[in-house]
Amino acid sequence: MKASIKLFRIAGIDIGVHYSWLFIFVFFWWTLAEGYLPQQHAGWSPAAYWLTAAVTVLLLFVSVLVHELAHSLVARARGMPVSSITLFILGGVSNLEEEPGKPMVEFTMALAGPVTSLLLALIFWGITRVLGTVTEPNYVAAAIAFLAYMNLVLGIFNLLPGFPMDGGRVLRSIIWGSTRSLSKATTIASIIGQVFGWGFIAYGVYLILRVDLFSGLWAAFVGWFLTSAAAASRKEVTYRERLAGVKVRELMNVNILAIAPDTTIQEMVTGIFQKKHDRAVPVCRNEQLIGIATITDVKKVPQEKWAVTPVKEIMTGAQLYTVTPDDSLNTALELITKHDINQVLIKNGDKCAGLLTRADIIRYLQTSQELGIPEKRNTDRQS
Ligand SMILES: [Zn+2]
């Protein structure tokens, strides 16, 4: 979820909206102002329809946000840091810094969202009961009734037991808890997620054939999204399980390639980047790791200065992302993904031990898959 606009911060969590939310905002605004509200409440002025619709959509946005905050706050209470929440076209995503390590944590975390939506639905419904006696035009009652309905839909939809929907996460945590196998649980929950996805697509096609083009396309889109998200989660867990059983040591280059800080850029380019096809190299002084130099760093210096500029002037020396030879490949890949970098440095104590790239890990996965090499050991996290 990168293409997003940061809005504000609540309880230390950055709240942002994905650009697709602008589309959903306009879509709901228009549907409410031109369709739903005039159908339900005749005789208002056009301005009243549009204004009530705008406020309602904003409150819908707040409802989705509260749902996501419920996930995040439960996660944090269970000791899992949450850095940000991004609202996008089909709800929201809480960006966890790590996956839940225990079935019970995932269970409560996943359930918190839909339960909150259902509670909101109940509260809004209660308010409409109180407001119900007031005579038309009742703009507030109209908005609240719609919000009660939407929160009910949000709560129920998210409880469908297909991964990666909340209900699917709940199901996964139950299977995970009873079988002790995260990969088995993810596989089952995401297959069900894919089945739901295909169901939505089929329903969408049915609606399109019934000439309800818009609802049909919408249902098909939701289905397509679910199917692909479920398939991606399944793949990712398979990879993670596979990588967790392998140590960095096993992929490490035996002949450590490192350079001294006083090497010139020119020497590094011709001696390493051009010859070995590497894109980065550790910088070490007396075997102590002090930095990393990459092709990106080189590009910032004009070519005529390469022969006179030492590598220490362009290298990254602070904030080095390192792993040890005994870490798993999974740990390395998590670092690479989290910080959006192409490689991590391998450090043995203080000593330079080399470099592990994203490409190394991918190549490892491809080769072992192509040759049908089984996973090294059962690496399911214990509850
Ligand atoms: Zn949720």
Residues whose N, C-alpha, C, O or C-beta is under 5 A from the ligand:
A	BS01	ZN	G113 N158 D166
